Amino acid sequence: MKYSGLRKLRKRFYFTVEDLQDLLEIKPESARVLCTRYTKDGLFIRLKRNFYILDESWESFAKADFLKIANLLQVPSYISFMTALSWYEITTQVQRDFFESASLKRSIRFDIRGTAFNFCKLQKKYYFDFVKEDDIFIATKEKAFVDSVYLFSFGKYRIDFNSLDLDKLDKSRLSEILMSYPQKTINIANRLCGI
C-alpha cells in the first residue's frame, strides 16, 4: 500500500476491510489479506473482527479516544465504575491503561497493546442512566457509583471508598436509581452517602 493511502486512514478513528477496499480500489479478498498482513507487521491494530486502527494513532490517543474504543469493543456498553468516576473527578484514583464498562452481553476483558478494557455484564433491569457525551456512552456519575456499589455488595468488585468525594453526587438522584436495586446494595450506598 502506498504511504499516501496510510495517511488517508489517519483521518478515520477506525476503519474496516471495506474502508480499505474503497480507499485503494481493490477487491474484498485483497483488502482482507492486507489487513491481516499489516496487523502482523504492526502497522494496524485489530480491535475486534473487522475493526482496525493505525498503530501510529494508538500512541497519540487521549483518554477520550480509549473510552470510544471501549464503546466499540462491546456493543451495547457504557463506561462506568471507577473509570467513569475518574472521568467525573469523583475519585482521586487515576486508572492508567485500564478502562471499565457495563455491558448487556457478557463479562469479558480485552487486552490491546498493554491496555485493558474490562466489561462487566449487568442485568437488563440495571442497564440504564447513561448518556452520550462527545460520542462516548458513559454512566451518569450517580449511576457509575451505584454500579460500583452493586458489584461490591456481591463481592465482585473492589473499590476504595475513601478515595471518593461523595459530596459531588446528587443524593436525590442516587435515591431514585437505587430504588430498583437489591436491599444489600441500597444499605451500603445509604451508609456511605448518608441518604
N, C-alpha and C positions, 0 to 999 in steps of 0.2 A: 504494500500500500504506500502511496506517496505521502510524504510528510505533510503536504497541504491538506490531505484527507484527514489525517490525525488532528490537525489544527481545527478543522471544522467540527470535529467531535467535541472539542473543548467547550464549545458553546452550549452543549447539552449537559444537563446534570447527569443523566444516564442515557444509555442507548441500547437498542435491541439489534438482533440479527437483521431484522427488516430495515432498520435505520441505516445500517452499514450497507446493505444491499442497495438501497435507494441512493445513498451518497456516492457509492463507487460504480453504480450501474452494473452490478454483477448478478449472477444467478444466486438463488437462495442457498444452494449447496455450497457454493464458493464462499458466501458470507459466513456460513456456519463454520467452515473449515478455518477461515481467517480468525474468527472469534476464539476458536479452540487453540489455534497456534499462538496467537498474540497473548492469550491468557497464560499459556505455558511459558512463553518468553518473558512474561512480567510486564507487558505493555498495557494489558487490560486486566481489570479485576472483575471476576464474576461474582455478582452479589447473590444471585439465585438464577434459576433457569431463565434464560433469555433476557437477563438484565445485567448490563456491564457498565463500568465506568473506566476512565483512563487512570492508570496508575499515577501519573503525574498530578492529576486532580486531587487524589486522596490526600497527598501531603499538604495541600493548601486549604483543605476543608475547615470551616468554622464549626463550632458546636451545633449550630442550627442545621448544618448540612448533614451531620451524623444523625440528628433527630429525624430528618427527612428520610434518610436511608432506613432507619428503624421502621418507620411507617411503611416503607416499600417492601421490606423483607417479609412481613407478615400482614396480610390484609384479610379482615379488618383488624386494626390495632390502634392504640393511642398511647402516647408517652405518659408514664405515671410513676408512682412510688418515689424513691429518693431522687431520681433523675428530674422529675417534674418539680419536686420540692426545691431542688437546687436551682432549677431554671427560674423559679419564682423568688429565689433568695430567702426561702423559709428555713433552710438549713445552713449551717456553717461548714458542713462536709461537702467537699467537692470531689465528685467521682471523675476519675480520668480513664478514658478508654473503656467505659462501661456504661451502657445505656439500657434502661428498663422500660418495658411496656406491658400493658394489659392487652390480652388477646381473647378472641372468642373461640378460635380453632383448637389451639394446643399450647402446652408449655414446651418451649424449645429455646435453645441457645445457638446463636450463630457466632463463630469466631472468624473475623476477617482482618487480616494484617495486624494482629495484636489487639484488636478492638472487639469487645464482647457486646453482643446485642441479645439481651435476655428477655424472653416473653413468658408471662405467667397467665395461664388460662383462667378467666373468670366466667362464672355462670352468666347466662344472658341477662338475668334479672339485676346483676350488678354492673352491667356494661352500659353505663350512661354518664352524663355530666362531664363531657369533654367538649372542647371547642377546636375550631380550625383557625390557627393564627399563623400567618406567613407561610401557608402551605404545610403546616405541621399540625397533626391531630394530637392534642395534648389535654390531659385531665385538668379541670379547674384545680386550683391549689387545695381547696377543701376536699375534693374527690381524691386527689393524689394522697392526701393524708389518710382518708378513710380506707382507700385501697391498701395502704401500708399497714394500718392497724388491723384490718380484716385478716390479712395473711399472717400477721404477727400473732393474732389471737388464736390461731390454729397451729402455731409453731412452724409456719412455713416461710417466715421472713424475719430477718434480724434488722433492728433499727435502733439507733442511739437517740432516744427521745430527748436527751439533754442538749443535743445539737440543734433542736428545732426552736424557732421563735413562734410559738403558737398564738401569740397576740396578733400576728398578721393574718390569722384565719377568721372568717366571718362565722361566728358561733351559731347564728340562726340558720345559716345555710348548712352548716355541719349537722345540725339537728334534723333538718329536712332530709339530707342524704342518708343519715343513719337510720331513718325510720324503716327502711327495707332490709336492714342488716340483722344478723343474729344478736341476741342479747349479750353474748360474750364480747362481741366487737363493740357494741354500744357502751357497755360498762367500762371498758378500757378507755375509749375515747372520752367519755364523760369524766372519768377520773383525771385524765391528762389535761383536759381543757376546762374543767370546771363548769360543765353545762348539764 
